[in-house]
């Protein structure tokens, strides 16, 4: 695969052999776009919640689950997690209470199903973080990843906002989100430092992991503002976020 096929990845020989032309945290083969498409095509939520786990759902069952998921997401977005009742979900979905309980135990169970999709997509982003080289191509690759993060966040904004509130979703569910955040932070650290070290540049001084975590929290907060209708120019924010991340690791 040529460098042109993956702009921004390091040339062969300047990064460890296993990382050349690949995202920094890759665990499976294939171009990042194909892996992302495959991951996002698998919707774990369509299997339903706890009551549906002992049976395989047919097309009609999956369609019913999708209606309930769509209705639940809309209700959570409009009312907030605490205010939503199962009554609200089934009314919007135009499905009976009895049918709801065939697929989900309660609203918390439905939320966990929605969360499973968000975690799958965010995990795909973790795998896709590139090895960012110290040049314009590297910065362009980083910008594409930041833009993809914004797309993914926007697709799951309501779920992510609820997930950030441990007192609402419970420690176990909140812990799943926290674990993913640290994995994302690790991927950023690896991608931003791999090329510098192998090319003979000194890696950034200080704790790279803490720098990555701070940057990730900044990205999340900016995306939060973008999804609550704060009037920020998205393209310009993506440019600025990219420049800040790039400078934080490649300032020398």
C-alpha positions, 0 to 999 in steps of 0.5 A: 500500500502506497503512502498516498493511499494513507496520507499522513501515515509515516513512510516505511522505515520511519515507524516500527514495521507493524505500524507503517501505514496503519492506525496506531492501535490497530488490532485487525487488518483492512483499511480504517474506513472498511473496519469502521464501516463494518463496526458501525454496521453491527448494531448490538442494540438490535439484539434488544435488552435483557429479556431478549438475550435468550432468543434470536430475534427475527426481522420483525422483532429487530424492527420492533426493537429499532422503533423502541430504540428510536423512540427512547433516544428521542425521549431521552433527548427531549426530556432527559433520562430521569424524566422519561417513563416507559409510558413515554417510549411506548406512546411515541413508538406506538407499541404496547407496554407488553411488547416493550417488556418482551425486549427491554426490562425497563428504561435503564435496559433500553439506555444500555442498548443505546449505549452499546452502539455508542461504545462500538462506534467509539471503539472503532475510533480508538482503532482508527487513530493514525500514526501522526507524522511531523508534517502537513500530511500528518496534520491532515490525517489527524484532522480527519480523525478529529472530524470523524470523532465529531461525527461519531459524537454527534450521532450519539450525543444524547447517550454520551451526555447521559453517560457523563452523569454517574449519579443517573446511569449508575457506577457500572454503566458510567465505568464503561464510558470511563474505561473507553475514555482511557483507551481513547487517550492511550490511542492518542498517546501512541499515535502522536508519539510513535512517529517522533520516537522512531524518526529520531526526534525526542518525544515530548517532555512530561507525561504524554498520557496525561497530555492526551487525556487533557486533550481528549477532555477538551475535544469532548467538551467542544463536541458537547457544545456543538451538540447543544446548539451553541453557535460554534463554526464546526469546521473552524473548531475542527481546525483549531482542535487539530492544531492544538493536538498537533502542537501539544506533541510536535512543538519542538 
